[in-house]
Amino acid sequence: MIAVEKAFSKGQTIFSEGEEGTGFYVMIKGRVKIYKLSPEGKEQILHIFGMGEPFGEVPVFAGENFPANAEALENSRALFFPRLALLRLIKQNPSFALNLLAILSRRLRSFAAQIEDLSLKEVPGRIAAHLLYLSELKKGSSDLKLTITKGQLASLLGTIPETLSRILGRMSGEGLISLSGPHIKILDRDGLKTLADSSGRL
């Protein structure tokens, strides 16, 4: 058997930055956040992964240490693929490697967009771009539901919860979106696109 099933409780560390990359994981149930900490202890979330998504795979191929931390956001289960067993599987089944490369390529594009947003856009532009991204994941639906806390979303977008809430409220006041708890409805898609593509100021 190649994979080993592992269970993680909410808040449990799955791996820490700098640890040896002995294998990678595929989520079976629950969600995990991948994040880095600044020297001052500020958290920057890089990814949030759910059921069926792999994570921690890059160090496996490079033979290096994990470049970030992973923590379970809720009680979760994952399949763990040890590095040596995975490399044998790839040699036996090249199509498996092609599928992993496709996933890594998509994540590289996502990272490039995230870096661009964090470095070039103001916070309103980042939020607008993220809402449009969530809509794309739902095949263009205007009805969205946040599956993470506002604190986690703020960390993902490189801001703080207070700023996130203030800007969402301003977007609602200007008729771009409507808010009801974790539910967000896009009312003015073109307005959001303009905000996301411009300097990102409201």
C-alpha positions, 0 to 999 in steps of 0.5 A: 500500500502506497498511501497512509491515511492520517487524521488531524484535529482542528488547529493541529499542525500537519508540518512546519516550515523547515521540516524535511519534505518526506511526502505529500498529502491529499485531503480526504475530508476537511480543510487545511491552510498553508501559511508563513509567519513573519519574524514578528509573528504575523500570519500570511495565508498562502493557500486553503485546500479542501477535499481532493486537493494535494498539498506539500508536494513541491519539496517531494520532487525537489528533495528539500524542506517544506517552505511553509506551515500547514494546519488543519482548519477543522477536523480533517483526514488526509492520505499521506504519500511517502516520497520514495513510494511516490517516486516509484509510482511516478516511474511506473505510471508517467500519467500520474506525474503529468497530472501532478504537473498540471496541478503545479502549473495551475498553482504557479499561475495562482501564486503569480496572480496573488503576488501581483495583487499583494504587491500592486493592488490596494486592499479593495482591489484585492478583495474585488479580485478575490470575489470574482475568483470565487464567482469563477469557481462557481461557474459565474454564480453571483451568490457566494458563501465564505467558507473561511472566517473573515480573519482567515480571508483577511490573512489570505488577502494581506490585510486585517479583519477590521479593514476587510469588514470596513471595505466590504461594508463600503462595497455594499454601500456603493451597490457592488455587493450585498452582505448577509453573514457569510453570504455575499451576492455580487450586484455589480460585476462590471464595477467589481472588475473595474475595481480589481483591474484599476489601482484598487481604490474605493 
